[in-house]
Amino acid sequence: MTQPDRFAALFERLALHHEGAFVPFVNLCDPTPELSARVLESLITGGADALELGIPFSDPCADGPVIEASAGRALAAGSTTAKCLALVKGVREKHPDLPISLMLYVNLTVAPGLENFLRAAKAAGADAVLIPDVPIAMRELEPEWDEAARAAGLHLIALAPPNASEALLGKVAKRSTGYVYLLSRVGITGTDRAAGTPSVKEIETLRAAGAAPLLLGFGISRPEHVRAAIKAGASGAIAGSAVTKLIEANLGDPKRMEEALTAFTAEMKAATRA
């Protein structure tokens, strides 16, 4: 039986309702594996259209200080890839139609073996994998990355950098499935610098080349950032550091943490309907 493409179904449904997608990012097992399950449910309760979930790593080169600290908390609490995938499995069992993307660094796929990791991720219920230190140029030189993802039935998410050449955007589009992570600006994640807005030309180039739906990330922290992303032509937005700050601010009060996460997600989701 053919597996459902949850991301395709999501974007089709949102387009029918003239909505964009809001996708929160959090690191799995932050602040602990037990509380992480409650964090995920809080985001879903708030109306998250999909989840992008990080597997904590000790040297997160694309992440700013907020998400780096989150990974540190999770690792200190005993995070492992197996525990993270168990959390994903728990979400999948409760929410069979929710799209789930995993974000992790290449070391975490190499250690168990790429094919082994991808099979385990698929078995847990993931739909997509984003590996920021496997760029398009690397995928061109080493097609086994795309081949392994296809064999596992997973989308391998492509990153589109800001101010990219038309040629590079064409390569991104060619290798994009699920969605494209469209970077709003150069640098690392964080809310210390506001999201930029990609040029309409960049979005038009990706779409003309047949790219998967575009989700804008980096610096997304307020409803107006979501509205601007959609107005520019993106299919939605991803927020990570802003969500993670709410976890950090409420470490001593899990109930308040859940309430804050649900309220923030609801506010950001509402902006996709404006």
N, C-alpha and C positions, 0 to 999 in steps of 0.2 A: 504494500500500500504506500502511495506517495505521501511523504511527510508534508505537513502544512508549512507554507512560507508565511510565518506570522508577521514579518516586517512588511511584506507586500500587501497582506490583508489589512494591516493597520493603515498604511498610507492610502490605500484605496478607500477605506471607510472615512478617514479624515477628509479626503478630497471631496467626497460626496456631501459632507457637512460643512465644507468651506472652513476647515480648521487646520491649524498647524499642530505639530507634535511637541510636547514637553517631555524631555527625558532627563531625569536626575541621575547623577553618578555618585556612588559611594564605594568605598573600599569594603569588601566583605570582611567579616570578623572584627570590625571596628564598632564599638570599643571592645567588645568581647564576642565570641561566637554566639553566645546566647542572646545578648542584646541586639546583635546584628539582625537576627530574624525579626525582631520587633521593629527595627529601623526600616527594613524592607517593606513590611506590612503597612507601616505608617505612610510611606511614599505612595504605595498602591492605593491606600484609602484616600489620599489627597488627590488622586486622579492622574497619576503618572501614566503616560501612554505606553511607555516601555521603560526598561531599566538598563543602565550601563553599569556594570559591576566590576570593580577592580580586584585583582588577586594581589595582595600586598607583596612588595618586594623591597629589599633593603637598600637599593640604589635606584630610585624612580627618577630617571633622568629628565622626563618630560613634565614632571609635576613640581608645582610650587610648594612653599613651606606648609601650607594648610593640609594638602593631601599627603605630603611627605610625613608630617606628624601623625596623620591618620594611619598610614601604613605602619609607622613605628608602634603605635598603640596596639594595632592588630597583631603584629608580630610578637610584641611583649605578652599579649594575651594568649599566645599559642597558635596563631594562624598557620595553617598549612594549606597546600593546594587541595588536599582531600577534604578538609573541613570546609573550605570555600565551596567546593562542588557539592557538598552535602547541603549547604544552605541554598544553592541554586536548585537542587532537586526538591527541596521543601517548597520553594516558591512555585516551581513548575507543577507540583501536585495540587496546590491550592488554586493556581491561576493558569489553566491549560492554554489560554489564548494570548497571554501576555508575551510580547517579544522581549528577549533577554540577550544582551550583548556582554561579552567578557572583555575587559581590558587588562592586558598583562604584558610583561616584558619578555623578550626573547629567551632569556636564561631559563625561565620557568617552563618553556616548551622543550628546550634542548635537554634539560635534566632527565625527564622521563622518556624522551623521544617524541618528536613532533606528532607522528601518527598516533602514538599512545595517548598523548595529551588531548588531541582533538577528538578521538573516540570517546574519551572519558567526559569531555565537555559536552559532547552531543548526548551522551547517555544521561547526563545530569539534567539536561533540558535546555541547554544554551542554543541559541539560533545563530549567533555571530561571534567572531573573535576579532579584536583590534589589537595589533601588536605594533606600537608606535616606533620601535627601533627595527622594524622590517619595512623600509620605505618602498615606494614603487620601483626605484632603480634596482633595489635588491631583488624584488620579485621578478623583474625582467631578466636578471642574470641567473636567478635560481627559481625556475618555474615550479619546482617541487613544492613551494609554499602554497601556491594556488591549487596545484593538483591534490595535495593532501587535504586542503580544506574542502574541495569539491567531493573527494572520496568520503569524507566524514559527514557530508551534508550540512556544512556550515558556511556562512558568508565570511569571507576574509575582508574586513572593512578597510577601505582605502582612505588615506589622509590627503586632503587638498590644502597645500600651504597658501598663505596670502601672497598676492602679487606674483603668482606663478605664471610662467610663459604659457602661451596657447598650446605648445607642443606637450608640455608636462601635464596640463589639464586634460588633454586628449588621452594621455596614457593613464591618468587617474580614472577617467570615465570608462576606458576600455576594461579596466580591471575591477570596476566597482560593482558590487552586488550588495543587497540589503539596504545600505545607505552609505553616503560619503560623509566623513567627518571633516567639515569645512572649518578650518582654523580662522578665527576672526582677526588674529594678529600673530606676530612672531613671538618667540619666547616660550615661557613655561606657563602652566595653569596658575590661576589665582585671581582674586578680586581686587588686588592692589592697583591693577590697571584695568580700565573699562574695556569692554568688548569693542572691537572695531567693527565696521560694516564692510563686508566684501563688496567689491565693485559689481554693479549690475552686469558689466561685461564678463566678469569671471563666472558668475552664475549662468549667464546666457551661454557661455562657451561650454561649460560642463553639461548643461542640458542639451545643447545642440549635438554634443558628442555622445548622447545617450547615457549619461551618468545616472546612477541610482539616486533616489531622493537625497537632498542635501540637509544635513543638520549642522547648525552653526555652534561652535564651542569655543571656550577660552574667554573668561571674563564675564560670562553671562550670570548676572546676579539680581536683576530687577525685571519687573514686568515689561518696562519699556525696551529692554534689550531683546526680549522675546518678540515684541511687536515689530521692532526694527528689523530683526532677522527675517521675519515672515514678509514684511513689506518689501525687503530687498529681493525676495524671490526664493528664500530658503524654505524648506518644508517643515522646519521647526528648529528647536534649540536644545542644547545640552548644558546643564549647570552642575558643576562638581564642587568647587571650593565653597560656594555659598551654602550648599547643602551640608557639606562637611563641617563648616563653622558652627552650624546649629547643633551638631553632635558634640563638638568640642565644648560649646558654651553650656551644655546641660549634662555633663558627664555625671554629676552628682544627683541628678533627678531624672531617671529614665522616663517617667510619665510625662514630665514637661517636655522632654526631648521628643517623644512621640507626637505630642500636640503641636510643637513648633514645626516639625517636619511635615506633618499633614497640612497645616495652615499655609506654609510656604509653597508647597507643591500645588495646593488648590489655587493660590494667588497666581502662580506662574502659568498654570494650565488655563486659567480664565483669560490670560493675555493672548492665548492662541486663538481665541474666538473673537477677538476685537475686530 
